[in-house]
């Protein structure tokens, strides 16, 4: 293997402290885009229920993440999908509207 074939992590990653977020379960910041049948925030989570977490909810809590010492965020999948975890994305070109879509993602 040639040295040029080995990926090199960018310099900023060397000092990054990541905070992983499952957007659907992090915080509900925009109730106007809640999916039909959204459950109460204190309900027991299952593989099939939705709590309405979205990008607005994440943005509203960035200060908390910074206070924890994180300086980078790793999001679980954010593409349109049938499930709350979105690992079954149906369109890798469309940010899920239930999370706020592309405008909220930017």
LOTORBA-99822 format. One line per 10 residues: number of its first residue (from 1); for each residue x, y, z of N, C-alpha, C. Coordinates in nm, 4 decimals. Each point is the difference from the previous one (the first is absolute). Example, Ala and Ser with C-alpha at 12.3 -4.5 7.8 and 13.67 -1.06 7.14 Angstrom:
residues 2
1 = 1.3190,-0.5690,0.7800,-0.0890,0.1190,0.0000,0.0900,0.1200,0.0000 | -0.0350,0.1050,-0.0720,0.0820,0.1190,0.0060,-0.0770,0.1090,0.0730
//
This chain:
residues 106
1 = 0.0846,-0.1172,0.0000,-0.0846,0.1172,0.0000,0.0895,0.1241,0.0000 | -0.0383,0.0960,-0.0830,0.0754,0.1258,-0.0071,-0.0480,0.0962,0.1084 | 0.0879,0.0848,0.0439,-0.0348,0.0982,0.1030,-0.1155,0.0887,-0.0446 | -0.0099,0.0277,-0.1292,-0.1085,0.0856,-0.0501,-0.1350,-0.0703,0.0041 | -0.0005,-0.1315,0.0190,-0.1251,-0.0753,0.0075,-0.0569,-0.0054,0.1416 | 0.0732,0.0497,0.0956,-0.0433,-0.0033,0.1392,-0.0625,0.1344,0.0342 | -0.1247,-0.0052,0.0466,-0.0676,0.1237,0.0394,0.0685,0.0613,0.1211 | 0.0143,0.1286,-0.0040,0.0555,0.0742,0.1123,-0.1112,0.0878,0.0576 | -0.0207,-0.0112,0.1286,-0.1016,0.0826,0.0642,0.0446,0.1451,-0.0029 | -0.0936,0.0922,-0.0218,0.0371,0.1414,0.0027,0.0493,0.0396,0.1395
11 = 0.0792,0.1025,0.0061,0.0613,0.0435,0.1259,-0.1042,0.0304,0.1076 | -0.1120,0.0633,-0.0375,-0.0974,0.0391,0.1008,-0.0578,-0.1198,0.0744 | -0.0028,-0.1168,-0.0635,-0.0560,-0.1190,0.0638,0.0878,-0.0478,0.1160 | 0.1280,0.0261,-0.0089,0.0932,-0.0475,0.1020,-0.0367,0.0507,0.1398 | -0.0552,0.1206,0.0077,-0.0356,0.0583,0.1293,-0.1509,0.0067,0.0231 | -0.0772,-0.0631,-0.0869,-0.1458,0.0081,0.0094,-0.0537,-0.0897,0.1115 | -0.1009,0.0528,0.0685,-0.0758,-0.0774,0.0977,-0.1419,-0.0058,-0.0552 | -0.0412,-0.1179,-0.0443,-0.1296,-0.0158,-0.0657,-0.1115,-0.0285,0.0999 | -0.1174,0.0534,-0.0309,-0.1230,-0.0300,0.0720,-0.0933,-0.0595,-0.1036 | -0.0415,-0.1259,0.0193,-0.0877,-0.0652,-0.0972,-0.1451,0.0303,0.0332
21 = -0.0766,0.0318,-0.1042,-0.1409,0.0334,0.0180,-0.0873,-0.0868,-0.0899 | -0.1020,-0.0583,0.0605,-0.1083,-0.0695,-0.0694,-0.1093,0.1072,-0.0115 | -0.0067,0.0726,-0.1122,-0.0840,0.1195,-0.0090,-0.1451,-0.0183,0.0432 | -0.0616,-0.1111,-0.0347,-0.1409,-0.0210,0.0310,-0.0248,-0.0072,0.1503 | 0.1008,-0.0338,0.0765,-0.0165,-0.0170,0.1445,0.0715,0.1058,0.0832 | 0.0629,0.0967,-0.0637,0.0794,0.0964,0.0765,-0.0861,0.1104,0.0613 | -0.0721,0.0743,-0.0821,-0.0851,0.1084,0.0502,-0.0970,0.0422,-0.1093 | -0.1232,0.0277,0.0398,-0.1027,0.0446,-0.0937,-0.0070,0.1520,0.0060 | 0.0543,0.0649,-0.1020,0.0032,0.1453,-0.0013,-0.1035,0.0653,-0.0887 | -0.0650,-0.0777,-0.0867,-0.0978,0.0563,-0.0936,-0.1190,-0.0946,-0.0094
31 = -0.1006,0.0249,0.0827,-0.1173,-0.0881,0.0041,-0.0826,0.0055,-0.1281 | 0.0202,0.1012,-0.0826,-0.0782,0.0110,-0.1240,0.0367,-0.1078,-0.1017 | 0.1137,-0.0659,0.0177,0.0397,-0.1057,-0.0943,-0.0038,-0.1385,0.0649 | -0.0631,-0.0107,0.1168,-0.0097,-0.1299,0.0668,-0.0689,-0.1016,-0.0903 | 0.0490,-0.1242,-0.0002,-0.0675,-0.1036,-0.0778,-0.1352,-0.0328,0.0625 | -0.0876,-0.0561,-0.0796,-0.1303,-0.0413,0.0501,0.0207,-0.1059,0.1080 | -0.0716,0.0130,0.1102,0.0090,-0.0992,0.1064,0.1206,0.0150,0.0905 | 0.0612,0.1186,0.0018,0.1162,0.0216,0.0869,-0.0405,-0.0304,0.1447 | 0.0898,-0.0650,0.0740,-0.0299,-0.0379,0.1379,0.0561,0.1038,0.0966 | -0.0512,-0.0027,0.1213,0.0474,0.0928,0.1031,0.1479,-0.0241,0.0271
41 = 0.0734,0.1073,0.0309,0.1452,-0.0078,0.0155,0.0421,-0.0994,0.1081 | -0.0825,-0.0210,0.1011,0.0374,-0.0925,0.1076,-0.0508,-0.1424,-0.0233 | -0.0494,-0.0300,-0.1200,-0.0451,-0.1351,-0.0338,0.1188,-0.0939,-0.0134 | -0.0279,-0.1291,0.0130,0.1068,-0.0987,-0.0176,0.0364,-0.0083,-0.1478 | 0.1278,0.0136,-0.0332,0.0397,-0.0075,-0.1410,-0.0082,-0.1428,-0.0533 | -0.0461,-0.0113,-0.1228,-0.0024,-0.1283,-0.0696,0.0606,0.0212,-0.1382 | 0.0120,-0.1064,-0.0742,0.0570,0.0088,-0.1348,-0.0957,0.0655,-0.0987 | -0.1262,0.0127,0.0376,-0.0980,0.0499,-0.0968,-0.0666,0.1314,0.0383 | 0.0254,0.0529,0.1195,-0.0673,0.1255,0.0334,0.0889,0.1206,-0.0297 | -0.0652,0.1148,-0.0098,0.0687,0.1249,-0.0322,-0.0261,0.1024,0.1096
51 = 0.1048,0.0730,0.0384,-0.0094,0.1031,0.1024,0.0023,0.1409,-0.0595 | 0.0370,0.0119,-0.1253,-0.0014,0.1301,-0.0660,0.1288,0.0788,0.0086 | 0.1093,-0.0629,0.0396,0.1278,0.0708,0.0041,0.0371,0.0539,-0.1373 | 0.0684,0.1139,-0.0040,0.0305,0.0644,-0.1278,0.1241,0.0888,0.0124 | 0.0395,0.0588,-0.1124,0.1192,0.0860,-0.0010,-0.0176,0.1238,0.0874 | -0.1223,0.0520,0.0080,-0.0237,0.1162,0.0867,0.0274,-0.0356,0.1455 | -0.0376,-0.1208,0.0385,0.0268,-0.0455,0.1360,0.1486,-0.0128,0.0273 | 0.0734,-0.0491,-0.0989,0.1458,-0.0106,0.0148,0.0605,0.1388,0.0149 | -0.0396,0.0903,-0.0891,0.0546,0.1360,0.0020,-0.0260,0.0675,0.1350 | -0.1170,-0.0248,0.0573,-0.0356,0.0628,0.1276,0.0866,-0.0491,0.1159
61 = 0.0678,-0.1128,-0.0180,0.0800,-0.0570,0.1087,0.1495,-0.0041,-0.0295 | 0.0441,0.0721,-0.0997,0.1432,0.0008,-0.0326,0.0847,0.0504,0.1168 | -0.0519,0.0952,0.0755,0.0761,0.0515,0.1139,0.0284,-0.1100,0.1023 | -0.0944,-0.0888,0.0197,0.0182,-0.1120,0.0929,0.1111,-0.0931,-0.0489 | 0.0003,-0.0284,-0.1290,0.1018,-0.0878,-0.0585,0.1385,0.0624,0.0152 | 0.0092,0.1294,-0.0235,0.1280,0.0701,0.0163,0.0457,-0.0058,0.1458 | -0.0923,0.0191,0.0946,0.0361,-0.0062,0.1429,0.0511,-0.1382,0.0400 | -0.0436,-0.1022,-0.0702,0.0493,-0.1355,0.0270,0.1424,-0.0201,-0.0502 | 0.0479,0.0933,-0.0818,0.1358,-0.0090,-0.0526,0.0081,-0.0494,-0.1432 | -0.1140,-0.0251,-0.0621,0.0001,-0.0457,-0.1394,0.0202,0.1186,-0.0934
71 = 0.0718,-0.0242,-0.1085,0.0191,0.1046,-0.1012,-0.0303,-0.0524,-0.1401 | -0.0631,-0.1173,-0.0067,-0.0417,-0.0586,-0.1273,-0.1238,-0.0855,0.0260 | -0.0869,-0.0093,-0.0994,-0.1229,-0.0785,0.0129,-0.0024,-0.1074,-0.1075 | -0.0375,-0.1209,0.0422,-0.0200,-0.1115,-0.0921,-0.1486,-0.0320,0.0028 | -0.0677,0.0188,-0.1126,-0.1427,-0.0296,-0.0083,-0.0216,-0.1395,-0.0561 | -0.0946,-0.0736,0.0589,-0.0433,-0.1236,-0.0634,-0.0733,0.0411,-0.1280 | -0.0371,-0.0934,-0.0884,-0.0567,0.0391,-0.1301,-0.1123,0.1033,0.0096 | -0.0007,0.0908,-0.0970,-0.0978,0.1094,-0.0022,-0.0817,0.0011,-0.1296 | 0.0122,-0.1045,-0.0803,-0.0697,-0.0047,-0.1283,-0.1410,-0.0557,0.0168 | -0.0867,0.0303,-0.0954,-0.1377,-0.0477,0.0031,-0.0018,-0.1518,0.0142
81 = -0.0843,-0.0495,0.0914,-0.0081,-0.1432,0.0274,-0.1358,-0.0324,0.0623 | -0.0268,-0.1283,0.0158,-0.1255,-0.0451,0.0600,0.0099,-0.0160,0.1517 | 0.1209,-0.0141,0.0518,0.0167,-0.0274,0.1425,0.0604,0.1191,0.0741 | -0.0093,-0.0038,0.1323,0.0520,0.1109,0.0806,0.1522,0.0070,-0.0009 | 0.0678,-0.1115,-0.0196,0.1471,0.0017,0.0004,0.0583,0.0390,-0.1356 | -0.0776,-0.0116,-0.1049,0.0363,0.0426,-0.1358,0.1187,-0.0748,-0.0616 | 0.0350,-0.1139,0.0538,0.1040,-0.0803,-0.0640,-0.0542,-0.0694,-0.1244 | -0.1295,0.0098,-0.0232,-0.0624,-0.0561,-0.1199,-0.0355,0.1117,-0.0984 | 0.0860,0.0950,-0.0143,-0.0241,0.1169,-0.0859,-0.0517,-0.0417,-0.1371 | -0.1014,0.0734,-0.0465,-0.0568,-0.0296,-0.1315,0.0474,0.0991,-0.1055
91 = 0.0597,0.1102,0.0433,0.0476,0.0999,-0.0951,0.1179,0.0749,0.0619 | 0.1188,-0.0342,-0.0452,0.1207,0.0634,0.0541,0.0202,0.1423,-0.0521 | -0.0909,0.0482,-0.0798,0.0070,0.1365,-0.0517,-0.0963,0.0931,0.0734 | -0.0806,-0.0544,0.0926,-0.1002,0.0817,0.0678,0.0154,-0.0089,0.1520 | 0.0306,0.1136,0.0613,0.0009,0.0078,0.1459,-0.1454,-0.0140,0.0449 | -0.0253,-0.0827,0.0983,-0.1370,-0.0298,0.0419,-0.0744,0.1268,0.0423 | -0.1155,0.0264,-0.0628,-0.0804,0.1168,0.0376,-0.0456,-0.0042,0.1462 | -0.0121,-0.1203,0.0569,-0.0409,-0.0104,0.1401,0.1071,0.0520,0.0955 | 0.1208,0.0161,-0.0503,0.1075,0.0594,0.0806,0.0141,0.1494,-0.0286 | -0.0725,0.0484,-0.0993,0.0076,0.1402,-0.0392,0.0476,0.0191,-0.1424
101 = 0.0394,-0.1097,-0.0651,0.0444,0.0085,-0.1388,0.1330,0.0718,-0.0151 | 0.0357,0.0239,-0.1244,0.1282,0.0634,-0.0311,0.0144,0.1398,0.0603 | -0.1046,0.0843,-0.0033,0.0163,0.1342,0.0580,0.0414,-0.0039,0.1482 | -0.0599,-0.0877,0.0772,0.0343,-0.0091,0.1423,0.1360,-0.0653,0.0203 | 0.0379,-0.0887,-0.0905,0.1289,-0.0684,0.0096,0.1150,0.0971,-0.0206 | -0.0195,0.0951,-0.0891,0.1066,0.0971,-0.0301,0.0223,0.0880,0.1187
//
